């Protein structure tokens, strides 16, 4: 399953085979959100939304075992598409000439 995702679309709509570096940069967005946080960052911060997307399933919070890799990949892809789509489309348009 994982190799299929890497070869096809990495669950974000970004063709990894053609744009591997760009796809890696997109993955880093969540890390950058974490780095921008400060002690006064509120609960609505993008990084907390990212964590909630991975840790909450059907209104239930995951225990210490989490929900598993399949859920994490699907949840991250859904979160990315809902949260960063505007960024990715403008980035790819600027670097590749298409959206």
C-alpha positions, -999 to +999 in steps of 0.1 A: +000+000+000+027+025+009+047+020-023+015+024-043+009+058-025+044+069-032+042+061-069+008+075-074-003+106-056+008+105-020-028+111-010-025+148-015-030+152-052+007+158-058+022+133-083+052+121-064+069+104-093+072+137-111+075+161-082+092+142-054+111+173-041+080+194-041+061+167-023+087+166+004+085+203+008+047+200+013+052+174+040+075+199+058+047+224+061+034+208+092+068+209+108+071+246+099+037+252+116+051+235+147+083+256+146+063+289+144+044+281+176+051+300+208+040+295+244+011+318+238-001+300+207-038+292+210-057+260+205-068+270+170-032+270+156-026+251+124-003+225+140-030+217+166-055+213+138-031+189+121-027+169+153-064+167+158-068+155+122-045+125+130-056+118+166-094+121+164-115+096+145-153+096+144-153+120+174-131+098+195-095+106+206-069+079+200-053+061+229-016+056+233-017+031+204-031+056+179-054+047+150-027+031+127-009+041+096-038+037+072-058+063+092-028+086+096-022+087+058-059+092+050-063+118+077-032+137+068-042+137+031-076+150+040-062+177+063-037+187+036-063+190+009-086+210+032-060+233+047-031+237+023-047+233-011-045+271-018-008+270-010+000+240-031-019+252-062-002+286-061+032+270-055+029+244-083+015+271-107+045+293-099+071+266-103+056+244-130+033+267-150+002+247-141-021+242-111 
